[in-house]
């Protein structure tokens, strides 16, 4: 029950963020500016960024360590879009509201394992993780997509990248605040400054996570203070 409540909380936050960003009715596939929404494309584009957290290139920086900090950020970014896909799927197909979706996720294949301890990234095969990521890309690349197959693969990847339900929740809350901050400061219009004194804003939120700051208002205030210095 405890972990299902984390899912429910994140789904509600994502619904609210999408409502604010895209306008009412976004679940039907268009924003209030009549811009087409493709959540599956969002997922596989973030998957490509996740792959780049590994030293997979045979011609460049072949001995570089895995960027575990970025792994966590990209896992959370993908989660935003997985939830959005599922929220849209349930709405369009009349499968129930957010509580029904959270209940279904909590009994889905792979969720029980996702509630246990995550794996140690250094002990995992980089190539196996990349294969899993490419499987997720494949499942999101066609017209017919099984949302629960996507979810199961996502849980597997997240665990191998050192993220379980608890750490996902902690990072999601911080990233949700950053996404709201971005929207409030011109992200959609293309005027937002993503580099703050030589650091990407994602690095700033990673530091916030490392310091154990969890209050949403406090996180937003810290972002405002850092952004003013940018």
N, C-alpha and C positions, 0 to 999 in steps of 0.2 A: 504493500500500500504506500509506503514511504516513497519508493522510487516512482510509482505511478503518479504521485503528486508532483514530482519534479517534472515529469513529462507534461502533465496538465499545465503546470505553471509556464513552461517554455512555449507550449502551443498557444496559450493565451497571450503571451508577450509577442509572439511572432504574428498572430492575427492582428493585434493592435498596431504593430510596426508596419505591416503590409497595408492596413487600412489607412494609416497616416501617409505612407509613402505613395501608394498607388490609387487610393480612393476606394469608395464603396463599390463592391461588385467585381473586384480584381480576380476573384475566384473563377470567373467566367473567361479569363484569358486576356483581358485588356485593362490597361490603366485608365484613369479618368482623363488622360491626355490621348486616349485611343492608341496607345503604344502596345504592340503585341507582347505578351508575356510567355516565355518558354522556360519553365522551371527545370526541365531535364537538361537543357543547354547550360543553364546556370550551374547545375551540378557538375557536368563534365568539364566545364571550363575551370572550375575550382579544383577538380581532380588533377588537371594538368599542372596547376600551381602546387598542389600537394606533391606530385612526382618530383618537381624541381627542388623539394626540400632534401632530396637524396643526391648523392654524387653518382648519378647514373651515366653521365656522359663519359665515353671512352676516350675523348680527345681533349678534355679540359678538367683541371682540378680533380683528378681521378682519386686522390687520397683524402679529399675534403671530408670532414665529419658530417654526419646527418644533422641538419638544423632542427633539433627537437623542439625548440621554441616555436618555429614556424609550422612544424607538424601540427601542433595543438591549435594554432590559429586557423590553419586551413581546414582541419577537421571540424571546427566550429562553424566556419563559413559554409562548408558543405551542408552541415546540419540545418542552417537557416533555410536552405533551398529544398532539402528533403522534407522538412516540416511543411513548407509552403506548397510543395507538390501534393502532399497528403491532405492538407487542408482543402486545397482546390478539388482534389479527387473526391473527397467525401461530400463536399458541397454540390458539385456538379451531378454526382450520381445519387444524391439523396440518401447517403449511407448513415447520416446522423451528424450531430454537432461535435464540438470539441471534446466534451466528456466521453462520448462514445469512441471517438478516435483515440483518446488517451487510454481508455480501457482496452481497445483492440491492440494497441502498440504494446501494452504491458503483458499481453498473453501471446505476443507474436514470437515466431521462431528466432532465437538468438538473443532475446531481451534478457532472459535469466542470466546468461553468461555475461552480458554487458553490465550487469549489476555487481559483478565480482571484481576482483583486483585486475587492473590492466596489466598487459605484458611489459617486460623491460625491452625497450626499443633496441638497445645494443645487442640483445640476445636473438633478435629476429633477423631473418634473411631480408635484406633490402629488396632483392629481386622477387621474392614471394609477395611482399607487400605491394610492390609495383604491379605484379600480375593481378592481385586483387583489385587494385585501383582501376586497372584497365578493364577488368570484368565489369566494374560499376559503370565505367564510361560506355562500354558496349551495351549494357542494359538500358542506358539512358539515351542511346543513339537512334533507336527505332521508334516507330509510331505506337506500337503496342508495348506498354511497360507495366510490369507487375510491381506495384508500389511496395508490396511486402517483400518481394525478392530484393528490390533496391535497398530496403531497410535492413534486411539480414546481412547483405554484403557490407553495408555501411558499418554496422555494429562490429563485424569482423575486422575491418580495416582500422576502425577507431581503437579497438583493444590492442592491436598490434602496434599502433602508433602511441601507445601509452595513455589512452584516454578511456575512462569508463563513465557510467552515468553521472556519478558524483562530480568528477572533474570536468565533464562536459557541461554540466549545469553551472558550475562556478565560472567557467570561462565564457559560457553563453551570456550570462547576465552582464558581464563586463562588456562583451562585444555588442550586445544589444544597446547598451548605453552609448557606446561609440557610434553605432549606426544612426541612432537618433540625433546625436551631436552632429554627425556629418550632414544629415538632412537639414538640420536647423542652420547650418553654416554654408549652404550653397553647393552641396555635393551633386545634386541632380542638375543644377544649372552649370556645373563645370568650373566653379570659382573657388571651391574648397581647396585649402592647402593641406596636402597629405604628409608633407615632410616638415617636421617641427625641429628646428635647430639641428638639422642633419640626421634626424631620426624619423622613420616612418611612424605614423600614429599607431600602427599595430604593435610596434616595439614599446611604445608608451603604455599601452594597456597590458602588455606582458609584464612590465615592471609593476604595474598596479596589482596584478594577480600575485606576483611574487611577494608583495608586501602585505598580502592578506586583506586588502581593503575590499569590502563587499557591499556596502550601502550604495544604492543606486544614485541618490542625491549627492553623496560624497564623491563618487566616481565622476559624475557629471561636472561637479565643481572643480575637481582636479584637472579634467580635460580642458575646461574653460581657461584655467590658469596657465596651463602649458601652451594652449593655442595662442594666447595673447603674446607669448614670447616668440612665436614662430615668425 
